[in-house]
Each structure stands twice: as structure tokens, then as C-alpha cells.
Amino acid sequence: MRISVLAAAVFGSMLIGSTTVSGATYSCKINSLDKIGWVPETVFFTEEKGADTVHTLDNVTFAIGKKTAMAKVLVNNAKRITFKWRTPRYVNREQQNIIFSIKATYLRPKKLLILYVKPEGYHNDGTGRGPCVEVKKDLNKIWK
């Protein structure tokens, strides 16, 4: 199941014309450690200081639901922030209903994002990691 090819092209074109935000927004290029096809290639996230949620945008969630996701912050300290979100329901070619659970940890000193992606109810999960840079993008206005 390869969700990312077409989604990456559409997703990338939607970034044109976005504006600045009040929180810190990061763009992360993820290198999948597995070849299963559902580890996002690109993850954006906006962290508002003191908030218990993180606004996320990735090519897998966007390909399925055509919108951003709100992630729940699990850990937030000087060294890292860990947050988790779920994709909308996805029906594949075999008519299987799949919801992906995505957990991300951003290691602040290393500027590195580590992802763990699990299709709920299945045992074939995926992992990925990649560098992040701070960008001036408003995730609320990317596709408006």
C-alpha cells in the first residue's frame, strides 16, 4: 500500500502561499526505516508554548483525510516533545478499514523527529526518522 506518491505532489503544491504563525512550526523530512509505504515522508508540526495539543500535517494523514490533525502531547520538556494522532479511516484495495496511529518524538537538541506508525488492529507497524528545521508556515492556511 503506497499512499505517499500522489499525495506528496498534491501536498507539496499546497504549501505555496502560506504565512507565519505564532508558535514554532517545524518541517521534518522523514527517512522510512521500513518499506511498507505508510510512514509519512514529510511531517510539519506547530508547537504552541504550554499547549496540550500540537497541530500536525503529514502526507499520509492528508492523503486520507485532506486536512491537518490535532495531536495530543504526551511528553513536553526541554529535551523532547512526544505527541500522538490518528488518521481518518482508510479503506484499501482489499476493503480493509484501517486507521493509522502515529506517534512522534521531536528531540530538541538533535532537531530530529522519530516516528512510529501502527495500523490499528494489525501487527505490521513502521518507523522512520529525520531532521527538522523551523519554518515560517501557518498550517491553518496551507490549503485556503
C-alpha distance (Angstrom), angle and dihedral (degrees) to the residues before:
residue distance angle dihedral
M1 . . .
R2 3.80 . .
I3 3.80 110.0 .
S4 3.76 98.0 159.1
V5 3.83 108.4 70.0
L6 3.81 101.5 72.5
A7 3.79 92.6 28.1
A8 3.81 91.5 56.6
A9 3.81 91.5 57.1
V10 3.81 93.9 47.4
F11 3.80 91.8 40.1
G12 3.81 93.3 50.9
S13 3.79 92.9 49.8
M14 3.79 91.1 54.1
L15 3.81 92.9 61.7
I16 3.79 93.3 72.2
G17 3.79 114.3 106.7
S18 3.79 100.6 16.6
T19 3.79 121.7 145.9
T20 3.80 139.1 -142.8
V21 3.80 124.8 -74.1
S22 3.79 136.3 -151.5
G23 3.81 95.7 -120.3
A24 3.78 128.7 57.1
T25 3.82 111.9 -84.8
Y26 3.78 120.9 -161.7
S27 3.79 131.4 -164.4
C28 3.81 114.8 -153.1
K29 3.81 126.6 -169.4
I30 3.79 106.4 -151.8
N31 3.79 125.1 -151.3
S32 3.78 108.1 -156.1
L33 3.76 114.3 -132.6
D34 3.82 88.3 -159.4
K35 3.81 131.9 49.8
I36 3.80 96.2 -136.8
G37 3.81 96.1 112.7
W38 3.79 103.4 -128.8
V39 3.80 101.9 85.7
P40 3.83 104.6 105.4
E41 3.81 115.3 -110.6
T42 3.80 93.3 -153.9
V43 3.80 129.7 28.2
F44 3.79 126.3 -175.0
F45 3.79 120.4 -173.0
T46 3.78 134.6 176.5
E47 3.77 118.7 -151.0
E48 3.80 118.5 -161.0
K49 3.79 112.0 -160.1
G50 3.82 111.4 -103.2
A51 3.83 95.0 3.6
D52 3.80 122.2 134.5
T53 3.82 92.3 -143.5
V54 3.80 135.4 56.7
H55 3.79 123.2 -150.7
T56 3.84 108.7 -130.6
L57 3.77 137.0 -172.1
D58 3.80 123.7 -175.0
N59 3.79 133.8 160.4
V60 3.83 95.3 -114.4
T61 3.83 96.3 51.0
F62 3.81 90.0 41.7
A63 3.82 92.8 50.2
I64 3.80 90.4 53.4
G65 3.81 102.5 37.5
K66 3.83 106.0 16.6
K67 3.82 91.8 -132.3
T68 3.78 145.1 74.1
A69 3.79 123.5 -89.3
M70 3.78 133.6 -132.6
A71 3.78 111.7 -131.0
K72 3.77 125.8 -157.5
V73 3.81 114.8 -123.3
L74 3.81 110.3 -126.6
V75 3.83 100.1 173.4
N76 3.80 128.9 13.2
N77 3.79 122.3 173.9
A78 3.80 140.4 126.9
K79 3.82 92.4 -77.4
R80 3.80 102.4 43.1
I81 3.77 150.9 -7.1
T82 3.80 119.9 -143.4
F83 3.79 121.1 -167.2
K84 3.80 137.6 169.0
W85 3.80 135.6 -153.7
R86 3.80 140.0 167.3
T87 3.77 130.1 -133.1
P88 3.78 122.3 -129.7
R89 3.81 115.3 -95.3
Y90 3.82 113.9 -70.0
V91 3.81 124.0 -160.0
N92 3.81 112.3 -155.8
R93 3.82 130.9 -158.8
E94 3.80 90.9 -83.6
Q95 3.83 89.6 54.4
Q96 3.80 91.8 -112.1
N97 3.81 114.0 152.9
I98 3.79 108.6 -133.5
I99 3.79 132.8 -178.7
F100 3.78 115.0 -173.1
S101 3.79 120.0 -143.0
I102 3.81 110.8 -153.4
K103 3.79 123.2 -166.5
A104 3.80 120.1 -172.9
T105 3.79 132.3 -172.3
Y106 3.79 119.0 -166.9
L107 3.80 111.6 -159.1
R108 3.80 103.2 -151.0
P109 3.85 101.1 -159.0
K110 3.83 92.4 47.3
K111 3.85 95.5 37.5
L112 3.81 87.1 -134.9
L113 3.82 130.0 141.7
I114 3.81 119.4 -152.1
L115 3.82 117.3 -163.8
Y116 3.78 132.2 -162.7
V117 3.83 114.8 -171.2
K118 3.79 122.2 -170.8
P119 3.79 128.1 177.6
E120 3.80 101.3 -137.3
G121 3.79 111.7 -113.6
Y122 3.81 94.1 18.2
H123 3.80 133.0 90.8
N124 3.81 101.5 -141.3
D125 3.78 104.0 93.6
G126 3.79 128.2 168.4
T127 3.78 138.0 -144.1
G128 3.76 135.9 -160.2
R129 3.77 141.6 166.5
G130 3.74 138.0 -166.8
P131 3.78 148.4 155.5
C132 3.80 123.2 -80.5
V133 3.78 133.0 -152.1
E134 3.79 128.7 -168.2
V135 3.82 112.1 -110.8
K136 3.80 137.5 -176.7
K137 3.82 99.8 -118.6
D138 3.81 129.6 130.4
L139 3.79 107.2 -142.8
N140 3.82 90.1 -163.0
K141 3.81 91.5 62.8
I142 3.80 103.9 36.2
W143 3.80 95.9 106.2
K144 3.81 100.7 27.8
